[in-house]
Amino acid sequence: MKNKGILSLLIMGLILCFLPYKANAEEELKPLVIIDPGHGGKYSGTAGYSGSKTGYYEKRANIEVSLKLRNTLVAKGYEVFMTRSTDKHFSTVSSSEDLKQRTRVANNAAIGRNDNTIFISIHHNATSSPSYSGYETYYYDAKQIDPSYPPDPMQIVYSDESHRLAKLTHASVINSGANTEGRGIVHYSLYVTRNAQMPSILAEVEYMSNPYEEKKVKTATFQQGIANALAVGVDNYFNLYIVQDSKGKQLKTFTNSQDALTYAKKLKNVQVFYKKSGKYIFNNFSYDYRAYHLSVDLAQTKFISYEEAVAFTKAYKNTRVVHHPTGKVVWSNYLVKRFDLVNANAIVTNQYFREHQAVNDAITQEKVTVKDNVSSSIVYSSIVTPSFDVYHATKGKLKSFFNQEEAIAYAKLWPSTRVANNTNHTTIYTNTNTTKVAKTSVTVKGQTRYGTSIEVSKMLYPTGFPSDKADKTIVIATGEEFADALSAGPLAAQYGNAPILLNPSGSLPVETIAEIKRLGGNHIILVGGAGAISAGVENELRIKFPTAKVERISGADRYATNDAINNRLSKPSGIFVVSGKDYPDALAASAIAVNKNYHIILTDGTTYRESMNKQVYSTPTFIVGGPYAVSDILMDKIKERAGADLVKRLSGKDRYATNAALIEQFSDSLQSPVFLVSTGLNYPDALVTSALAAKYAAPLYLVKDSLPDALKPSLTTYLKERVTTTSIYIGGVVTDQVKNQIDILK
């Protein structure tokens, strides 16, 4: 080594922060080897023993070894960058400036991947004595800083790794027999190694001032031997399994994958990074905390700890943090913790952002009360007895309430009711309307499924559309499949409660034409593609009704048609996710969707479509049906997107129990004295009930040949608490047995 002497070293006390490896477990960071052939161009390096005569200078030996090392590493699968691959210099100003420029080239190549990059500068040595020989490795030791030659701050961080790289590559060269030992591993304050922004070494391959060694240096065999040995050392360096915590802090390292995995699996929220592949091969992160905005996507949504989630989320307005496993909102800057869980000693033991979460916890405990601290009302209690009862003149007690205002508001809905304060046995409100409503049963049916849809249309609009009706829209869907008509319920509701007419796919019946004329419609929407309602039918409608706007909403399949319909709708108050492979769950949901401004999303049960993203994000979402209809895996994906606090499955042992679960969930908003009944054994009749459900704000009960046991409790409660007397049967297949059973319950 020419003009390189031992520098005096001074230890300085430094407070250093460890620079972590990349913490993203999904990121692939392939290793990069930067090879720096020393000198070049006008800076020839040592002339060695005979270079001044032969012209074979150090710069040439350096490039020859470096090229062989590059080829060897590339063959092993490494990415390699060379500061130079030809005989060139980096600066004409001076050799010191040349060092700065070549180091800058190397550092620029490492930007963004410094943690898994190494720098190897290849040199050949020289001294005044022709007897010196051997291989030497130089690295920068941050523990012995010379203030006259300050290092790059990043090299201080990487110093230990530089030492590890030096030991492994040096041992590989010596143990392979590629060369003999020189002065070994030396910590020197060389410019390139102390300023490299990655682990770095400088390899002095041999002393060219020794005539015997110089001759050897020029041979391809020797050069390749050094290259092979260095490549093995590089392999050994990168063959490292690093166990890190969730923030990327190194916990422990291993050279064997199984040892690393065994260790990691004993810990929580750790990952294992394999340097040689540049991949994270394991993590057991539990992203238990999720962040959501009311309407827009956040840059980060998953967090391991509550503190991390809140620290990130509080920078945005209208956000909340959800504990994903339990579905509880744990922090928010737009929701209020308005629900208190109070024990028997009147002590608030917990507070909640959402009522259902407070009640769900309360029902698992003894002697607790849930209070709304905004309205000062009781929501639930296993201690306090409801003080206010609503009585009907003939049906007796209908319902009990904790709060007087709610009791009176309920009693005002029904004739012949009163509110009693059961603490002092006084009547505090009487509904003076004593109108008696006869028990009424209405059957709406036609000779065919198409005729039934026309009869439902006539019930909706007995004299056609009113002249002052803003929307005179008619929705037409195929009666040969159920999917399109299921999707059409909310669409029809948005267009002024448009009737849904079922139609054959390939023809336009005269009865349908007559009904469109009777209604006086000026806007006809065809739902589904040409396979559902043919182009011929569409053309005939345009001819028959030249002044009407005729349009089609469709997609490539039932799910795409469903998406196209939902894209037409206004922003939903909630979402029903139902199977598009069967009809019962969607039928029952549609009757509620039209009253609650909910969208219906059809699914194949397993596939998460991108179209769901906009629909369910931060929106109350109900999965209708069991895992066979909508899988748990799909439900979990929807929970991630919507927020686990807003997703609930409504299901029962069969279609009828699921129907009951739906009505029970929305019972507080179903106050109609009318209810709908149709068969659950086939779909055509029930497909057109959503418009009637919207007209009467009524639920739909699906039945079989007899009244299903799963429906009896729900129907009994509904009939009594709502003083319900009017039943509308859609289609001609609801049996007399069912009608009689319902009449008895009335």
Order of alpha helices (4+ residues) and beta strands (2+ residues): beta-alpha-alpha-beta-alpha-beta-beta-alpha-beta-alpha-beta-alpha-alpha-beta-beta-alpha-beta-beta-beta-beta-alpha-beta-beta-beta-beta-alpha-beta-beta-beta-beta-alpha-beta-beta-beta-alpha-beta-alpha-beta-alpha-beta-alpha-beta-alpha-beta-alpha-beta-alpha-beta-alpha-beta-alpha-beta-alpha-alpha-beta-alpha-beta-alpha
